[in-house]
């Protein structure tokens, strides 16, 4: 009799698992609660699909923090270069951007997803949309809520790729946690990752600078130091530079109720050079005009200084130069989970063996963002989701063969 696999979740990890299993003669049925597959994947490609990153592998692995050892195992069998070759085989060429990030030539997710789904269809993968998994019955058959009512399904092996806890409207609602916890699986609470933060702006600053980018600054937090840009919002701050340090700053808030990031508003100038330039006579110019002319501080950067530097320090050239290089900004809370690009938390690695099979449910594997790992944006999230799907699928193959 043919072996059967049920894959629950039609995102990158689930689709990759379906591809591997279908190539080995397994009948694959894929189930997803949404009306179509890959919804979060498509949303990720709205502003240019960042598939992976071109940095050296050893540096790449460091992006996964405390889970780098586990993720390195997945990536050893499906590297960032392998991912680019895989996309090429689907007819999607990639290129390396100036930041080192890797994108499809067309920048969009939809052509890649269409080609991928066509390949899976030709391989015999059966897709069942609007099928929401709601745990197991008494005989350990899979239960699904469907447009036709409650259905039960049996399979020789199961791969869960149900996503994390962010972007509820796209299907990643974390509702599956109750079914795993009831089966004795340890699940870590979800937390926002790659998220923005609340800042107690003054009403004036909030109204004047909402939506404005803060460009070419260095953000420092503990051992983290990175140059980039972010965006001011009415609630606080968001954007790529904030996301890169978000896990560290989120954890600090959890421990101490707040975190303080430090901004260097003039990374191309030393503190001594700032003192020298600002000390020049300004004649009839206002201080704001003088700062713009001598050191290029204007607009939102000048607004940030006014927001956090006292009048006394503003009038002291050395103190003002110090704060241009070391401006403290207090973050009071991460933005809500559903606003985050991704989530931390999920199935604990303690609940899994090294092939990503649940110890409490033999024959059930987990992959993708539902596992307890996180990574910054820049292609790291997607690469690990793809790789985990393949790793889980090979574990499932070993299990049933």
C-alpha atoms as a printed R data frame, in Angstrom:
    type eleno elety resid chain resno       x      y       z
1   ATOM     1    CA   UNK     A     1   0.000  0.000   0.000
2   ATOM     2    CA   UNK     A     2   1.229  3.502  -0.791
3   ATOM     3    CA   UNK     A     3   2.537  5.565   2.105
4   ATOM     4    CA   UNK     A     4   0.622  8.757   2.882
5   ATOM     5    CA   UNK     A     5   1.617 12.095   4.371
6   ATOM     6    CA   UNK     A     6  -0.572 14.904   5.688
7   ATOM     7    CA   UNK     A     7   1.027 18.335   5.674
8   ATOM     8    CA   UNK     A     8  -0.871 20.989   7.594
9   ATOM     9    CA   UNK     A     9   0.045 24.546   6.651
10  ATOM    10    CA   UNK     A    10   0.653 25.861   3.139
11  ATOM    11    CA   UNK     A    11   3.474 28.329   3.765
12  ATOM    12    CA   UNK     A    12   7.119 27.966   2.672
13  ATOM    13    CA   UNK     A    13   7.973 25.223   5.205
14  ATOM    14    CA   UNK     A    14   4.911 23.134   4.381
15  ATOM    15    CA   UNK     A    15   5.293 23.547   0.636
16  ATOM    16    CA   UNK     A    16   8.947 22.543   0.815
17  ATOM    17    CA   UNK     A    17   8.054 19.466   2.845
18  ATOM    18    CA   UNK     A    18   5.411 18.557   0.259
19  ATOM    19    CA   UNK     A    19   7.974 18.866  -2.520
20  ATOM    20    CA   UNK     A    20  10.466 16.535  -0.830
21  ATOM    21    CA   UNK     A    21   7.917 13.877   0.081
22  ATOM    22    CA   UNK     A    22   6.192 13.886  -3.310
23  ATOM    23    CA   UNK     A    23   9.563 13.348  -5.002
24  ATOM    24    CA   UNK     A    24   9.948 10.102  -3.056
25  ATOM    25    CA   UNK     A    25   6.702  8.457  -4.065
26  ATOM    26    CA   UNK     A    26   4.692  9.468  -1.004
27  ATOM    27    CA   UNK     A    27   1.063 10.471  -1.504
28  ATOM    28    CA   UNK     A    28   0.905 13.987  -0.101
29  ATOM    29    CA   UNK     A    29  -2.248 15.762   1.047
30  ATOM    30    CA   UNK     A    30  -1.778 19.396   2.054
31  ATOM    31    CA   UNK     A    31  -4.289 21.177   4.273
32  ATOM    32    CA   UNK     A    32  -4.610 24.901   4.929
33  ATOM    33    CA   UNK     A    33  -7.211 26.910   6.835
34  ATOM    34    CA   UNK     A    34  -7.132 29.804   4.357
35  ATOM    35    CA   UNK     A    35  -8.782 29.965   0.911
36  ATOM    36    CA   UNK     A    36  -5.381 29.807  -0.832
37  ATOM    37    CA   UNK     A    37  -1.785 28.827  -0.074
38  ATOM    38    CA   UNK     A    38   1.232 31.000   0.690
39  ATOM    39    CA   UNK     A    39  -0.621 34.112   1.828
40  ATOM    40    CA   UNK     A    40   2.026 35.389   4.225
41  ATOM    41    CA   UNK     A    41   4.702 34.508   1.666
42  ATOM    42    CA   UNK     A    42   2.932 36.694  -0.902
43  ATOM    43    CA   UNK     A    43   2.611 39.532   1.595
44  ATOM    44    CA   UNK     A    44   6.339 39.288   2.336
45  ATOM    45    CA   UNK     A    45   6.955 39.925  -1.350
46  ATOM    46    CA   UNK     A    46   4.817 43.062  -1.585
47  ATOM    47    CA   UNK     A    47   7.840 45.345  -1.167
48  ATOM    48    CA   UNK     A    48  10.306 42.994  -2.875
49  ATOM    49    CA   UNK     A    49  10.705 39.352  -1.905
50  ATOM    50    CA   UNK     A    50  13.883 39.041   0.165
51  ATOM    51    CA   UNK     A    51  14.611 35.329  -0.260
52  ATOM    52    CA   UNK     A    52  17.949 35.044   1.509
53  ATOM    53    CA   UNK     A    53  21.261 36.825   2.168
54  ATOM    54    CA   UNK     A    54  24.638 36.559   0.472
55  ATOM    55    CA   UNK     A    55  26.883 36.994   3.512
56  ATOM    56    CA   UNK     A    56  29.355 34.200   4.386
57  ATOM    57    CA   UNK     A    57  27.755 31.119   5.915
58  ATOM    58    CA   UNK     A    58  29.467 31.493   9.295
59  ATOM    59    CA   UNK     A    59  28.141 35.053   9.638
60  ATOM    60    CA   UNK     A    60  24.745 33.938   8.321
61  ATOM    61    CA   UNK     A    61  24.379 31.317  11.054
62  ATOM    62    CA   UNK     A    62  25.045 33.856  13.811
63  ATOM    63    CA   UNK     A    63  21.770 35.613  12.957
64  ATOM    64    CA   UNK     A    64  19.815 32.841  14.670
65  ATOM    65    CA   UNK     A    65  21.107 33.656  18.150
66  ATOM    66    CA   UNK     A    66  20.506 31.007  20.773
67  ATOM    67    CA   UNK     A    67  19.070 28.625  18.145
68  ATOM    68    CA   UNK     A    68  21.956 28.865  15.708
69  ATOM    69    CA   UNK     A    69  23.079 25.270  16.377
70  ATOM    70    CA   UNK     A    70  19.670 23.827  15.498
71  ATOM    71    CA   UNK     A    71  19.163 26.051  12.456
72  ATOM    72    CA   UNK     A    72  22.707 25.341  11.247
73  ATOM    73    CA   UNK     A    73  21.741 21.660  11.044
74  ATOM    74    CA   UNK     A    74  18.838 22.460   8.712
75  ATOM    75    CA   UNK     A    75  20.907 24.854   6.633
76  ATOM    76    CA   UNK     A    76  23.742 22.369   6.245
77  ATOM    77    CA   UNK     A    77  21.411 20.424   3.940
78  ATOM    78    CA   UNK     A    78  19.850 23.441   2.215
79  ATOM    79    CA   UNK     A    79  22.150 26.454   2.163
80  ATOM    80    CA   UNK     A    80  21.359 29.983   0.956
81  ATOM    81    CA   UNK     A    81  23.146 29.081  -2.301
82  ATOM    82    CA   UNK     A    82  21.011 25.946  -2.598
83  ATOM    83    CA   UNK     A    83  17.933 28.125  -2.202
84  ATOM    84    CA   UNK     A    84  19.027 30.336  -5.087
85  ATOM    85    CA   UNK     A    85  19.617 27.279  -7.276
86  ATOM    86    CA   UNK     A    86  16.214 25.923  -6.295
87  ATOM    87    CA   UNK     A    87  14.544 29.188  -7.341
88  ATOM    88    CA   UNK     A    88  16.478 29.139 -10.612
89  ATOM    89    CA   UNK     A    89  15.152 25.650 -11.353
90  ATOM    90    CA   UNK     A    90  11.658 27.121 -11.020
91  ATOM    91    CA   UNK     A    91  12.560 29.732 -13.642
92  ATOM    92    CA   UNK     A    92  13.192 32.530 -11.139
93  ATOM    93    CA   UNK     A    93  16.605 34.181 -11.383
94  ATOM    94    CA   UNK     A    94  17.937 36.037  -8.340
95  ATOM    95    CA   UNK     A    95  20.361 38.896  -7.751
96  ATOM    96    CA   UNK     A    96  22.301 40.313  -4.804
97  ATOM    97    CA   UNK     A    97  21.293 43.840  -3.804
98  ATOM    98    CA   UNK     A    98  23.647 46.505  -2.495
99  ATOM    99    CA   UNK     A    99  22.863 45.455   1.094
100 ATOM   100    CA   UNK     A   100  23.817 41.838   0.379
101 ATOM   101    CA   UNK     A   101  20.202 40.726   0.393
102 ATOM   102    CA   UNK     A   102  19.049 38.336  -2.327
103 ATOM   103    CA   UNK     A   103  15.914 39.046  -4.380
104 ATOM   104    CA   UNK     A   104  14.173 37.542  -7.413
105 ATOM   105    CA   UNK     A   105  14.927 39.576 -10.528
106 ATOM   106    CA   UNK     A   106  11.249 40.504 -10.750
107 ATOM   107    CA   UNK     A   107  11.205 41.364  -7.008
108 ATOM   108    CA   UNK     A   108   7.818 39.648  -6.583
109 ATOM   109    CA   UNK     A   109   6.714 36.489  -4.770
110 ATOM   110    CA   UNK     A   110   3.788 35.603  -7.024
111 ATOM   111    CA   UNK     A   111   5.739 34.243 -10.051
112 ATOM   112    CA   UNK     A   112   7.799 31.971  -7.801
113 ATOM   113    CA   UNK     A   113   4.734 30.744  -5.892
114 ATOM   114    CA   UNK     A   114   2.809 30.039  -9.123
115 ATOM   115    CA   UNK     A   115   5.697 28.024 -10.561
116 ATOM   116    CA   UNK     A   116   6.122 26.171  -7.287
117 ATOM   117    CA   UNK     A   117   2.445 25.256  -6.971
118 ATOM   118    CA   UNK     A   118   2.452 24.081 -10.587
119 ATOM   119    CA   UNK     A   119   5.406 21.804  -9.848
120 ATOM   120    CA   UNK     A   120   3.653 20.380  -6.775
121 ATOM   121    CA   UNK     A   121   0.448 19.822  -8.714
122 ATOM   122    CA   UNK     A   122   2.352 17.942 -11.419
123 ATOM   123    CA   UNK     A   123   3.993 15.855  -8.669
124 ATOM   124    CA   UNK     A   124   0.550 14.788  -7.473
125 ATOM   125    CA   UNK     A   125   0.261 16.853  -4.295
126 ATOM   126    CA   UNK     A   126  -3.413 17.141  -3.300
127 ATOM   127    CA   UNK     A   127  -4.345 20.543  -1.840
128 ATOM   128    CA   UNK     A   128  -7.290 21.031   0.526
129 ATOM   129    CA   UNK     A   129  -8.007 24.677   1.414
130 ATOM   130    CA   UNK     A   130 -10.441 25.932   4.046
131 ATOM   131    CA   UNK     A   131  -9.486 22.947   6.191
132 ATOM   132    CA   UNK     A   132  -8.689 24.133   9.722
133 ATOM   133    CA   UNK     A   133  -6.895 21.584  11.874
134 ATOM   134    CA   UNK     A   134  -8.497 21.181  15.311
135 ATOM   135    CA   UNK     A   135  -6.406 18.461  16.888
136 ATOM   136    CA   UNK     A   136  -6.869 14.710  17.085
137 ATOM   137    CA   UNK     A   137  -9.793 12.463  17.944
138 ATOM   138    CA   UNK     A   138  -9.711  9.622  20.486
139 ATOM   139    CA   UNK     A   139  -8.058  7.296  17.950
140 ATOM   140    CA   UNK     A   140  -5.454  9.925  17.015
141 ATOM   141    CA   UNK     A   141  -6.954 10.711  13.620
142 ATOM   142    CA   UNK     A   142  -6.545 14.303  12.454
143 ATOM   143    CA   UNK     A   143  -9.657 16.452  12.832
144 ATOM   144    CA   UNK     A   144 -10.490 19.304  10.444
145 ATOM   145    CA   UNK     A   145 -13.213 21.901  10.345
146 ATOM   146    CA   UNK     A   146 -14.218 22.208   6.672
147 ATOM   147    CA   UNK     A   147 -16.999 23.831   4.642
148 ATOM   148    CA   UNK     A   148 -18.625 20.372   4.624
149 ATOM   149    CA   UNK     A   149 -18.410 19.969   8.386
150 ATOM   150    CA   UNK     A   150 -16.023 18.127  10.677
151 ATOM   151    CA   UNK     A   151 -13.782 15.575   8.923
152 ATOM   152    CA   UNK     A   152 -11.210 13.094  10.219
153 ATOM   153    CA   UNK     A   153  -8.110 12.099   8.270
154 ATOM   154    CA   UNK     A   154  -5.493  9.405   8.774
155 ATOM   155    CA   UNK     A   155  -1.955  9.431   7.386
156 ATOM   156    CA   UNK     A   156   1.240  7.445   7.900
157 ATOM   157    CA   UNK     A   157   3.137 10.606   8.766
158 ATOM   158    CA   UNK     A   158   2.148 14.191   9.607
159 ATOM   159    CA   UNK     A   159   4.102 17.407   9.181
160 ATOM   160    CA   UNK     A   160   2.789 20.466  10.986
161 ATOM   161    CA   UNK     A   161   3.876 23.770   9.425
162 ATOM   162    CA   UNK     A   162   1.281 26.011  11.001
163 ATOM   163    CA   UNK     A   163   3.173 29.281  11.281
164 ATOM   164    CA   UNK     A   164   3.767 31.534  14.258
165 ATOM   165    CA   UNK     A   165   1.563 33.983  16.091
166 ATOM   166    CA   UNK     A   166   1.772 37.156  13.985
167 ATOM   167    CA   UNK     A   167  -0.328 38.302  11.003
168 ATOM   168    CA   UNK     A   168  -3.542 36.650  12.125
169 ATOM   169    CA   UNK     A   169  -5.445 37.808   9.032
170 ATOM   170    CA   UNK     A   170  -3.079 35.796   6.829
171 ATOM   171    CA   UNK     A   171  -3.555 32.609   8.815
172 ATOM   172    CA   UNK     A   172  -0.734 32.758  11.391
173 ATOM   173    CA   UNK     A   173  -2.927 32.974  14.468
174 ATOM   174    CA   UNK     A   174  -1.221 30.454  16.756
175 ATOM   175    CA   UNK     A   175  -4.556 28.737  17.439
176 ATOM   176    CA   UNK     A   176  -2.846 25.359  17.076
177 ATOM   177    CA   UNK     A   177  -1.042 25.743  20.414
178 ATOM   178    CA   UNK     A   178  -4.055 24.437  22.363
179 ATOM   179    CA   UNK     A   179  -4.095 21.163  20.424
180 ATOM   180    CA   UNK     A   180  -0.399 20.494  20.950
181 ATOM   181    CA   UNK     A   181  -0.425 21.467  24.598
182 ATOM   182    CA   UNK     A   182  -3.367 19.144  25.199
183 ATOM   183    CA   UNK     A   183  -1.245 16.374  23.652
184 ATOM   184    CA   UNK     A   184   1.531 17.030  26.158
185 ATOM   185    CA   UNK     A   185   3.767 19.123  23.884
186 ATOM   186    CA   UNK     A   186   5.717 21.983  25.483
187 ATOM   187    CA   UNK     A   187   4.968 25.255  23.706
188 ATOM   188    CA   UNK     A   188   6.737 28.496  24.606
189 ATOM   189    CA   UNK     A   189   4.532 31.613  24.712
190 ATOM   190    CA   UNK     A   190   4.576 33.712  21.564
191 ATOM   191    CA   UNK     A   191   6.324 37.080  21.603
192 ATOM   192    CA   UNK     A   192   6.625 39.724  18.887
193 ATOM   193    CA   UNK     A   193   9.817 39.536  16.814
194 ATOM   194    CA   UNK     A   194  11.009 42.000  14.179
195 ATOM   195    CA   UNK     A   195   8.652 44.459  15.802
196 ATOM   196    CA   UNK     A   196   8.323 48.152  16.523
197 ATOM   197    CA   UNK     A   197   8.281 49.732  19.986
198 ATOM   198    CA   UNK     A   198   6.313 52.327  21.901
199 ATOM   199    CA   UNK     A   199   7.995 55.637  22.737
200 ATOM   200    CA   UNK     A   200   6.329 58.364  24.832
201 ATOM   201    CA   UNK     A   201   6.687 61.154  22.274
202 ATOM   202    CA   UNK     A   202   5.540 64.652  23.088
203 ATOM   203    CA   UNK     A   203   2.345 65.674  21.240
204 ATOM   204    CA   UNK     A   204   4.320 68.152  19.113
205 ATOM   205    CA   UNK     A   205   6.946 65.606  18.019
206 ATOM   206    CA   UNK     A   206   4.333 62.937  17.345
207 ATOM   207    CA   UNK     A   207   2.286 65.164  15.044
208 ATOM   208    CA   UNK     A   208   5.240 66.753  13.257
209 ATOM   209    CA   UNK     A   209   7.363 63.696  12.533
210 ATOM   210    CA   UNK     A   210   4.929 60.749  12.276
211 ATOM   211    CA   UNK     A   211   5.909 58.638   9.259
212 ATOM   212    CA   UNK     A   212   9.286 60.288   8.720
213 ATOM   213    CA   UNK     A   213  12.426 58.173   8.203
214 ATOM   214    CA   UNK     A   214  15.508 58.653  10.361
215 ATOM   215    CA   UNK     A   215  18.346 57.893   7.959
216 ATOM   216    CA   UNK     A   216  22.005 57.042   8.391
217 ATOM   217    CA   UNK     A   217  22.198 56.535  12.143
218 ATOM   218    CA   UNK     A   218  23.922 53.937  14.293
219 ATOM   219    CA   UNK     A   219  21.777 52.117  16.844
220 ATOM   220    CA   UNK     A   220  23.621 50.700  19.847
221 ATOM   221    CA   UNK     A   221  22.180 48.391  22.463
222 ATOM   222    CA   UNK     A   222  24.592 46.418  24.582
223 ATOM   223    CA   UNK     A   223  26.941 44.665  22.170
224 ATOM   224    CA   UNK     A   224  24.665 45.442  19.213
225 ATOM   225    CA   UNK     A   225  25.931 48.225  16.917
226 ATOM   226    CA   UNK     A   226  24.489 48.686  13.444
227 ATOM   227    CA   UNK     A   227  24.044 51.517  10.984
228 ATOM   228    CA   UNK     A   228  20.808 51.905   9.067
229 ATOM   229    CA   UNK     A   229  17.498 53.712   9.207
230 ATOM   230    CA   UNK     A   230  14.120 53.489  10.888
231 ATOM   231    CA   UNK     A   231  10.768 55.258  10.895
232 ATOM   232    CA   UNK     A   232   9.020 57.433  13.448
233 ATOM   233    CA   UNK     A   233   5.398 56.464  14.139
234 ATOM   234    CA   UNK     A   234   2.752 58.039  16.358
235 ATOM   235    CA   UNK     A   235   3.246 55.158  18.750
236 ATOM   236    CA   UNK     A   236   7.055 55.007  18.624
237 ATOM   237    CA   UNK     A   237   9.575 53.509  16.197
238 ATOM   238    CA   UNK     A   238   9.688 50.769  13.570
239 ATOM   239    CA   UNK     A   239  11.730 49.764  10.531
240 ATOM   240    CA   UNK     A   240  14.676 47.585   9.571
241 ATOM   241    CA   UNK     A   241  17.222 48.987  12.024
242 ATOM   242    CA   UNK     A   242  14.782 48.635  14.920
243 ATOM   243    CA   UNK     A   243  13.852 45.102  13.863
244 ATOM   244    CA   UNK     A   244  17.509 44.060  13.805
245 ATOM   245    CA   UNK     A   245  17.829 44.781  17.533
246 ATOM   246    CA   UNK     A   246  14.226 44.017  18.488
247 ATOM   247    CA   UNK     A   247  14.830 40.654  20.196
248 ATOM   248    CA   UNK     A   248  17.436 42.157  22.530
249 ATOM   249    CA   UNK     A   249  15.353 45.218  23.337
250 ATOM   250    CA   UNK     A   250  12.162 43.170  23.794
251 ATOM   251    CA   UNK     A   251  13.887 40.867  26.276
252 ATOM   252    CA   UNK     A   252  15.275 43.847  28.209
253 ATOM   253    CA   UNK     A   253  11.757 45.300  28.539
254 ATOM   254    CA   UNK     A   254  10.501 41.940  29.810
255 ATOM   255    CA   UNK     A   255  13.206 41.996  32.512
256 ATOM   256    CA   UNK     A   256  13.216 45.649  33.542
257 ATOM   257    CA   UNK     A   257  10.048 47.267  32.218
258 ATOM   258    CA   UNK     A   258  11.844 49.381  29.625
259 ATOM   259    CA   UNK     A   259  14.913 49.479  27.413
260 ATOM   260    CA   UNK     A   260  17.048 52.372  26.253
261 ATOM   261    CA   UNK     A   261  18.552 52.372  22.785
262 ATOM   262    CA   UNK     A   262  21.367 54.761  21.944
263 ATOM   263    CA   UNK     A   263  21.490 56.620  18.635
264 ATOM   264    CA   UNK     A   264  24.483 58.159  16.901
265 ATOM   265    CA   UNK     A   265  22.887 60.829  14.728
266 ATOM   266    CA   UNK     A   266  26.156 61.726  12.991
267 ATOM   267    CA   UNK     A   267  28.102 58.490  12.443
268 ATOM   268    CA   UNK     A   268  30.435 60.119   9.916
269 ATOM   269    CA   UNK     A   269  31.712 62.690  12.446
270 ATOM   270    CA   UNK     A   270  33.631 62.294  15.688
271 ATOM   271    CA   UNK     A   271  32.519 63.970  18.881
272 ATOM   272    CA   UNK     A   272  35.567 66.238  18.773
273 ATOM   273    CA   UNK     A   273  34.768 67.294  15.209
274 ATOM   274    CA   UNK     A   274  31.209 68.111  16.253
275 ATOM   275    CA   UNK     A   275  32.451 70.277  19.126
276 ATOM   276    CA   UNK     A   276  34.806 72.110  16.789
277 ATOM   277    CA   UNK     A   277  32.147 72.790  14.157
278 ATOM   278    CA   UNK     A   278  29.324 73.741  16.511
279 ATOM   279    CA   UNK     A   279  31.703 76.098  18.381
280 ATOM   280    CA   UNK     A   280  32.127 78.272  15.300
281 ATOM   281    CA   UNK     A   281  30.479 81.700  15.559
282 ATOM   282    CA   UNK     A   282  26.893 81.542  14.302
283 ATOM   283    CA   UNK     A   283  26.276 85.251  13.991
284 ATOM   284    CA   UNK     A   284  22.598 85.992  13.453
285 ATOM   285    CA   UNK     A   285  21.718 82.356  12.624
286 ATOM   286    CA   UNK     A   286  19.392 80.456  14.929
287 ATOM   287    CA   UNK     A   287  20.856 77.447  16.684
288 ATOM   288    CA   UNK     A   288  18.725 75.180  14.482
289 ATOM   289    CA   UNK     A   289  20.120 76.808  11.354
290 ATOM   290    CA   UNK     A   290  23.638 76.657  12.792
291 ATOM   291    CA   UNK     A   291  23.375 72.908  13.488
292 ATOM   292    CA   UNK     A   292  22.134 72.280   9.966
293 ATOM   293    CA   UNK     A   293  24.899 74.314   8.361
294 ATOM   294    CA   UNK     A   294  27.808 73.076  10.490
295 ATOM   295    CA   UNK     A   295  27.020 69.413  11.170
296 ATOM   296    CA   UNK     A   296  24.018 68.584   8.970
297 ATOM   297    CA   UNK     A   297  21.588 68.000  11.843
298 ATOM   298    CA   UNK     A   298  18.118 69.031  10.690
299 ATOM   299    CA   UNK     A   299  14.524 67.874  10.403
300 ATOM   300    CA   UNK     A   300  13.674 64.744  12.358
301 ATOM   301    CA   UNK     A   301  17.200 64.394  13.764
302 ATOM   302    CA   UNK     A   302  16.997 67.910  15.177
303 ATOM   303    CA   UNK     A   303  13.556 67.022  16.491
304 ATOM   304    CA   UNK     A   304  14.948 63.967  18.279
305 ATOM   305    CA   UNK     A   305  17.585 66.116  19.957
306 ATOM   306    CA   UNK     A   306  14.969 68.618  21.118
307 ATOM   307    CA   UNK     A   307  12.816 65.745  22.360
308 ATOM   308    CA   UNK     A   308  15.449 64.183  24.620
309 ATOM   309    CA   UNK     A   309  18.086 66.843  25.369
310 ATOM   310    CA   UNK     A   310  17.440 69.440  28.074
311 ATOM   311    CA   UNK     A   311  17.703 73.164  27.354
312 ATOM   312    CA   UNK     A   312  20.766 73.361  29.596
313 ATOM   313    CA   UNK     A   313  22.567 70.594  27.689
314 ATOM   314    CA   UNK     A   314  21.491 72.075  24.357
315 ATOM   315    CA   UNK     A   315  23.220 75.316  25.325
316 ATOM   316    CA   UNK     A   316  26.450 73.493  26.235
317 ATOM   317    CA   UNK     A   317  28.427 72.694  23.073
318 ATOM   318    CA   UNK     A   318  30.247 69.695  24.540
319 ATOM   319    CA   UNK     A   319  27.071 68.197  26.008
320 ATOM   320    CA   UNK     A   320  25.192 68.777  22.763
321 ATOM   321    CA   UNK     A   321  27.959 67.056  20.773
322 ATOM   322    CA   UNK     A   322  27.857 64.171  23.235
323 ATOM   323    CA   UNK     A   323  24.125 63.676  22.772
324 ATOM   324    CA   UNK     A   324  24.384 63.858  18.975
325 ATOM   325    CA   UNK     A   325  26.673 60.813  19.279
326 ATOM   326    CA   UNK     A   326  24.916 59.134  22.240
327 ATOM   327    CA   UNK     A   327  21.218 60.036  22.212
328 ATOM   328    CA   UNK     A   328  19.230 57.812  24.618
329 ATOM   329    CA   UNK     A   329  15.708 56.875  23.521
330 ATOM   330    CA   UNK     A   330  13.557 54.981  26.021
331 ATOM   331    CA   UNK     A   331  11.324 52.200  24.672
332 ATOM   332    CA   UNK     A   332   8.407 51.323  26.931
333 ATOM   333    CA   UNK     A   333   6.897 48.258  25.210
334 ATOM   334    CA   UNK     A   334   7.059 46.219  22.020
335 ATOM   335    CA   UNK     A   335   4.184 46.722  19.625
336 ATOM   336    CA   UNK     A   336   1.452 44.033  19.714
337 ATOM   337    CA   UNK     A   337   2.204 40.548  18.396
338 ATOM   338    CA   UNK     A   338  -0.208 40.811  15.497
339 ATOM   339    CA   UNK     A   339   1.697 43.847  14.157
340 ATOM   340    CA   UNK     A   340   5.052 42.057  14.250
341 ATOM   341    CA   UNK     A   341   6.660 40.719  11.093
342 ATOM   342    CA   UNK     A   342   7.343 37.425  12.846
343 ATOM   343    CA   UNK     A   343   7.146 35.825  16.267
344 ATOM   344    CA   UNK     A   344   9.403 34.196  18.820
345 ATOM   345    CA   UNK     A   345   8.133 31.275  20.861
346 ATOM   346    CA   UNK     A   346   6.337 28.165  19.662
347 ATOM   347    CA   UNK     A   347   7.093 24.464  19.914
348 ATOM   348    CA   UNK     A   348   9.994 24.005  22.322
349 ATOM   349    CA   UNK     A   349  13.038 22.191  20.976
350 ATOM   350    CA   UNK     A   350  12.864 20.137  24.175
351 ATOM   351    CA   UNK     A   351   9.666 18.605  22.765
352 ATOM   352    CA   UNK     A   352  11.382 17.512  19.528
353 ATOM   353    CA   UNK     A   353  14.032 15.019  18.527
354 ATOM   354    CA   UNK     A   354  16.858 16.063  16.208
355 ATOM   355    CA   UNK     A   355  14.713 15.264  13.151
356 ATOM   356    CA   UNK     A   356  11.963 17.656  14.348
357 ATOM   357    CA   UNK     A   357   9.601 14.860  15.358
358 ATOM   358    CA   UNK     A   358   7.452 15.389  18.447
359 ATOM   359    CA   UNK     A   359   8.600 13.104  21.249
360 ATOM   360    CA   UNK     A   360   5.032 12.955  22.562
361 ATOM   361    CA   UNK     A   361   3.534 12.068  19.150
362 ATOM   362    CA   UNK     A   362   5.727  9.719  17.096
363 ATOM   363    CA   UNK     A   363   5.224 10.247  13.382
364 ATOM   364    CA   UNK     A   364   4.288 13.928  13.812
365 ATOM   365    CA   UNK     A   365   6.928 16.442  12.698
366 ATOM   366    CA   UNK     A   366   7.036 20.255  13.002
367 ATOM   367    CA   UNK     A   367   8.634 22.851  10.749
368 ATOM   368    CA   UNK     A   368   8.828 26.554  10.060
369 ATOM   369    CA   UNK     A   369   7.891 29.492  12.218
370 ATOM   370    CA   UNK     A   370   5.824 27.406  14.635
371 ATOM   371    CA   UNK     A   371   9.131 26.295  16.185
372 ATOM   372    CA   UNK     A   372  10.758 28.339  18.956
373 ATOM   373    CA   UNK     A   373  13.378 30.256  16.988
374 ATOM   374    CA   UNK     A   374  13.641 33.748  15.547
375 ATOM   375    CA   UNK     A   375  15.813 35.725  13.167
376 ATOM   376    CA   UNK     A   376  16.042 39.284  11.859
377 ATOM   377    CA   UNK     A   377  14.655 40.318   8.507
378 ATOM   378    CA   UNK     A   378  17.064 40.152   5.603
379 ATOM   379    CA   UNK     A   379  16.183 36.752   4.165
380 ATOM   380    CA   UNK     A   380  17.082 34.815   7.307
381 ATOM   381    CA   UNK     A   381  13.493 33.991   8.251
382 ATOM   382    CA   UNK     A   382  12.526 32.610   4.855
383 ATOM   383    CA   UNK     A   383  15.736 30.651   4.367
384 ATOM   384    CA   UNK     A   384  15.330 28.833   7.670
385 ATOM   385    CA   UNK     A   385  11.636 28.142   7.000
386 ATOM   386    CA   UNK     A   386  12.497 26.532   3.650
387 ATOM   387    CA   UNK     A   387  15.346 24.546   5.184
388 ATOM   388    CA   UNK     A   388  13.314 23.363   8.183
389 ATOM   389    CA   UNK     A   389  10.590 22.076   5.864
390 ATOM   390    CA   UNK     A   390  13.121 20.008   3.966
391 ATOM   391    CA   UNK     A   391  14.760 18.756   7.165
392 ATOM   392    CA   UNK     A   392  11.432 17.684   8.659
393 ATOM   393    CA   UNK     A   393  10.428 16.014   5.395
394 ATOM   394    CA   UNK     A   394  13.610 13.935   5.294
395 ATOM   395    CA   UNK     A   395  13.007 12.980   8.902
396 ATOM   396    CA   UNK     A   396   9.486 11.921   7.937
397 ATOM   397    CA   UNK     A   397  10.841  9.872   5.030
398 ATOM   398    CA   UNK     A   398  13.168  8.001   7.350
399 ATOM   399    CA   UNK     A   399  10.290  7.404   9.748
400 ATOM   400    CA   UNK     A   400   7.907  5.826   7.235
401 ATOM   401    CA   UNK     A   401  10.470  3.960   5.115
